[in-house]
Amino acid sequence: MLVYLSKKIAIPNQLKLNCISWNRDQGWIACGGESGLLKVLKLETPTGPDAKLQGIAASSNLSMNQTLEGHTGGVMCVTWNPLFRKLTTSDESGLIIVWMLHRGMWYEEMINNRNKSVVRDMKWTADGRKIAIVYEDGAVIVGSVDGNRLWGKELNLPLRFVEWSPDGRLILFVTLEGEVWVYDADGLKVRSLSLVGQDHSYSSLGGEIQVTGIHWYCSPQLSASASSYRQGAGAAGDSSLPFTLCLAFDNGKIQLSRGDDDSSAEVLDTELASVSYCKWSTRGNILAIVGTTAVQGAAKGTLGQSIKGGAESKKEAVAAGATNVVKFYDAYGKFMRYMRIPGENITAVSWEGADLRLSLAVDSFIYFANIRHYYSWTYFLNTVVVTAPASD
């Protein structure tokens, strides 16, 4: 696999980005940042005599660049519902807006504001029919795609992330204290998730080891009842099957498993000072890990302690020699490639639907990286035969 940076888009007024999400089906890119910044972009499909030959390497302009107005505080979360063509966003004041597409433009469809706490994370189920919203104060709301509230709960836990199981039967809640709790789809506690990645040998941020990212892969072609092994049902302990659930920790390690009850979960040391984000590709065969290298000559925990101090401290750490890096692993945990990224802070990454490009929110810029996969091939006479991964 070859990966390289190919395009850079500057955000007006140098507003810093907090999040980015690439719609896997229709190709829209949503990004949010400071001062209520919310944009929906779309790269045009290259045309011309060289477009077919160059493919994604051909230069492309923006076919959509719409600024969505409605948020006043910094936009912290953006998430797509590609099956129902909806965009859900939230800001630091707790305001949630659902956007719909009408005649080529995005408009507000629904608004909700709890006025008590900030929304930490939002996730749709794989079939797009339910959304889980978690607040920092421990409140959880699960709603339907038509705007109805299905249930709400106060967990009395400082929440950080939420993740659905691919079949929509379980919800994983990640706390600011580094714990992961498994609940069923009706809000009943099932158990806590074992975190073998928290060996407590060190934490780059000092103190308790934090969970900095979570992603449970589900193929976009699968419905809630299809192909059990990619959902983790019955797959636990079968080493012949690919990993689907990834948890990232601030000590530079990641935990890979084949479901929530996998006793054979593996821990990989990324050799990064701190990991801040993890994201499976659309097909689930590549895992992108975002982190920062250690300052040369410094102890592994030193950089993380400076990062904990905020953006200015991280800026100093990067200036001292730390580097932002994206590392790529396959679905069995094998290291594939890494890529250095300029800038001070990578806040999010998102894959294109075809897994040929990766978008990165870096400071006040959006970077795009082209992905060139390796394919097995052969030829006979005047015919070339190339293999490619089949869609699920």
N, C-alpha and C positions, 0 to 999 in steps of 0.2 A: 504493500500500500504506500502510495506517495501522497503527501498532504502539503499544501503550501497556501500562503495568503494571496488572495487574488483581487480583492476590492475593499475599499474603505469609504464609509459614509460618515460625514461629520454632522453632529446634531446642532441645530441653531442655538446661538447664545451660550455655547459650551456647557449646556446643562448635562449633568452626569446621569448616566443610565443606571437603573436598578434591576431591570428585568427585560427579557426578550423571549418571544415564542414564535416559531415558524409553523404555520398551518400546513400539515402534512399532505392534505388533499388538494386544496385550492391555491396554495403558495403564498398567502398573505403573511406578512411579518409584522407582529405587534411588538412595540417597545415602549417602556415607561420609564420615567425618571423624575428628576427634581421639578418642583414648582408646577405640579400637575401635568407635566409633559406626557402626552400619549399620542403615538403615531401608528398608522397602519401603512406599510409599504408593500410594494410588489415589484419584483424584478421582471422586466419584459423578456419574452422569449426571443433569443437572437434570431435574426433573419438575414438573408443575403446569401451570396454564393459560397462564402466560407463558413457559414453557421453550422452546417451539417458536419463539416470536417473538423471544426474546432470544438464543437459541442459546448460544454459549460465553460470552457476556456475563452470563448468568444466574449467580447465586450458587450455589456448590456446596461441599459439605462433603467430608470424607475418608471413603470407604467402606472403606479399609484403612489401617491405621497400625501395622505390625508391626515391632518391634525384633528384629533377628537377632543372636543371641549366638554368639560363636565367635572373634572377633578381639580381641586385647588391645592391639596397637599401632594407630596411626592408619591407617585404611583409605584407601588411595591410589588404587585402581582399582576400578571397577565396570563390568561389561559384560554386556549381555543376549545371549542366543541365542534370539531370538523364535520361530524355527521349531521348536525342540525344548523351548521353555519352560524354559530354564535361566538361572540368574544366576551369574556368576563374579566373585569379589571377591578382593582381595589387600591386605595391610597392609604397614607399613614394616619389619616383621621378616621378610618373605618368605613368610608363610603365605598359601596359596591355598585358597579354599573354593568348591566348586561346590554351588549350592543348587537344590533341586527343589520344585515345588509339589505338595502332597498335602492333599486335602480343604480347600482354601482357605487353607492355611498353608504357609510356606516352611521347609524342613528341610535340614540338611546331607546331601549325597549323597556327596561325595568331598572329601578333604583332602590337600594336599601342602605340604611345607615343605622347601626345599633347604638352609636354615640357613647360607647363605653370603653372600647379597647381597639387596638389596631389589628387588622387582619394579617395573620402571619403566612397563611398558605391557602390555596384553593385547588381542588382537583375534581375533574369530571370522571365518571365511570367510563369503562371502555366502550360501552354502547351509547354513551352520551345522554343517558336518561336521568342521572342523578349527579348532584354536585355536593361535595363536602367542603365546608368553610370552617377554618379554625382561627380563633382569636388568641392573642397572647395571654389573656387572663384565664384561659381554659374553657371558654365557651365554644361549643360545636353546633353548627347548623347544617342539616342535610336537607336539600331542596330538590324539586323536580325540574325538568327542563322547561315546563310551562309556567314556572314561577311559584308553585305551591310549596309551602314548608312542610316537609314530611315529619321531621322531629328535631328537637333541640336538646342539648344536655350541657350541664356545667360539670367539667371533669376536675376542677380545682387543681389543675396542673398548668404550669407555664408552658404553653404549646409553641412549637416551632415549625413542624412540617406535618402534612397529612398525605397518605397514599392509599389508594384502593387496590385490592387484589384484582387481578385481571378478570375474574369471574364476577366481581362486584359483591361478593358475599362477606368480605372482611375489610376493615379499615385499620390502617396502622397510624398511630399518633406518636410523633416524636416530640419529646419535651426539651426545654432549654437546659435541663439537668442531665441530658444524655441518655434518657430512657426511651424505650420503644414499647408501646402497649398495643395489643391486638384486640379489637372489638369486632362484633358482628355487624351486619348492615343495619340492624335495628338499634344499635347503641348499647349492647350488652357486652360487658368486659369478658374476654375469653382467657387471656394470659398475657404475660410479658414476653417480649422477644429476647432470646439469648443473644448477647453481643460479645462474641469471642474476640472482636477487634479491640475491645477495651481491656488491654492487658495491664493498664495503669503503670507501665514502665516509665512512661513520661507523657506529658501533654504539651503540645507546642504553645498552647495558650495558658499553661499553668493551671493547677487545680484539676478538677474533674475533666475527663475527656469528653468532648462534645461531638454530637452527630451533626455533620455539616451538610449532608446531602442524602437523599433517598430516591430511588427510582425502581419501580417494579414493572418489568417489561411485559407488554402484551401486543401481539401482532395486530395491526389495524384491520386485517382481514377477518379476525376471529370475532365471533359473537360470544355472548356470555356462556354458551353451552358447548363451544367447540374446543377441539384439540387440547386435551387435559394437560399434556406435558408442558406446554408453554404457559400454562396458568399455575403450574406448581402442584396441581392436584395429582397425587400419586407419584410425583417425580422425586420426592425427597429421598436422598441417599443413593440415587441412581447416577453414578459418575459419568455415564455415557451421554447424559443429557446436558444441554448448555445451561449456564447460570441465567437466572431471570431477575433476581432481587439483589440490588446493590445498596450498601450503606457506606457512606464516607465519613471519616473521622478526622478531627483536627490534628491528630498525631501523625498524619501522613499515611495511614493505613485505610484499606477498604475491605469490607466483608462481602463475599459473594455466596449466594445460596440459590437453591432451586425452589424456594417457597418459604413460607413463614415457619414451617415445622421441620426444616432440613437439619438433621443432626450432623451432616457432613459438610457444613458450611466452611468455607476456606477464607483465610485472611491473607491479603497481599500487602506487602510493604512497598509503596510506590517510590520510596526514597525521596519524597518531597518533604519539605519542612512542615507544610500544612496543606491539606486538601480542602477545597471550598465548594466543589460542585461535582456532580456525577450525572451522566445522561447516556442512556442506551440509544443507539441509532434506531431508525424506524423499523428496520428488519431485525433488530436485536442481535446482530452478529458483531457489532463493535461497541465498545464502551469508552466514552470520553471522560477523562478525569482531569479536572482543573485544579491547579495548586501553585505553590510558590517554592522555588528552590531555596536552600539555606544560604545565608551569607557566607562567603568563603572564610574559613577560619573561625566561624562561630559555632557554638553548640547547637544541636538540633532544636532545642526548645527556645533559643534566644529570639529567633525571628518571630515566632508566634507570639511571644510576650509583647513584642513591639507592635504587632498587628492588632492585638487586643486593645491597644490604646486608641485606635481609630484610624481614619483615612490619612491623617498627617503623619502618624507614626509609621504606617505602612509605606507612605511615600518616602520617608527617610530610609526604611529598610530596603526598598527597591533601589534607591540612589546609592546605597552602600554595597550593592552588588547582587541582590536577590533578583530572580527572574521569574516572570509569569510563564507557566508551562501548561500545555495540554498534552496528556499522555493517552495513548490509545491501546486498548486491550481487546482480545477477541472474546467470544462468549464462553470460553473455557479458562479465562484468566491469563492467557499468554500475552506478554507484552509485544506490541506490534511496532509502534512508532511514537515519537514525541515531536512537538512543535513549540518553539519559543514565540511568545506573544509580546509585542511592545506595549508600553503603558504601565500604569500604576496598579490597576485593579480590574480583574475580570469578574463581573457580577453574575453572568449567566451565559449559557450556550444553548443552542437549539439546532437540531438537524433538519435538513430539507427532507421532503417526503421520499425522494429517490436515493437518499444517502450519498449524494454526490457533492453536497456542499454543507458547510457548517457555518452558522452565524454566531458571533461572539459580541456581547455587550462589554466594551472596554472603555472606562472613563466616559468621555462624551463622544464616542465613536462606535460605529458598528463595523466590525471586520467580517469579511467572508473568506473562508478557506475552501479551496477545491480539493476533493478527495478522488484520487485515482486508485481504483482497486486493482489487485492482481488477479488475473484470470488464467486458468489453464487453457492451453490452445494447441492445436496441431494443424497440419495441412496435408492435403494430397492433391496432386495435379494442380488445378487452378482453384481449389476450394480451401478456404480457411474455416476451421471449426473452433468456436470459442464457448467455454462453459461460463455460466452465470448463475448466481443463487436464484432458486425458484421462489416465487411469492407463496406465502402460506395460504 
